[in-house]
Amino acid sequence: MLPFSCFFWVTILIIYRYARNNLPVSNYFIVYLFLIHDIIKHCFHNINSRIPYSRN
């Protein structure tokens, strides 16, 4: 889960830096990204929970 999370935040950082230079980025955009991240993390956690060999 950690590698996916790191990849996600690197992608978000790139998108944020690009958007900040070209578009007015509001605080709601950041909250929206956090919400998306939590939803994706929850979905991936549920998928990984069904796979026995992925458990630590």
N, C-alpha and C positions, 0 to 999 in steps of 0.2 A: 504494500500500500504506500509505503514511503517513496519509492521511486516514482510512482504515478503522481503523487502529490507534488514532488519536486518538479517534475516535468510540467505539471499544470501551472505552478506558480511562476516558473520561468517563462512559459508562454504568456501568461497574464501580464507579467512585467514588460515583456516586449510589446504586447498590444497596448498596454497603458502608456508606455513611453511614446509609441507612435500616435496614439489618440490624443495625448496631451499636446503634442506639437501641431496637430491638425484640427482637433475638435475641442470644444469646451467640455471637459470631463467633470461631471458633478460627483458629489459624495454618494449619491444614490447609485451611480454606476459601480462604485467599489462595493457597496452593500450587496448589489445584485450579483457581483462576482463571488462574494463570500457565500451567498445563498446557493448559487450554482455549484460551487465547490463542495458544500455540505451535502447537497442532494446527490452529486456524483459519487462522493466518498461513501455515502450511505448505501447506494446501489452496488458499488463495487464490494463493499463489506458483506452485503447479503449474498452476492455471487460467490465470493471467496469462502463464505461460511458453509456453502453447500459442497465445496471441494475438500475432501479430507486431507489431501497431501499439502494443502496450502496453509494449514493451521500450524501455529508455532507451538 
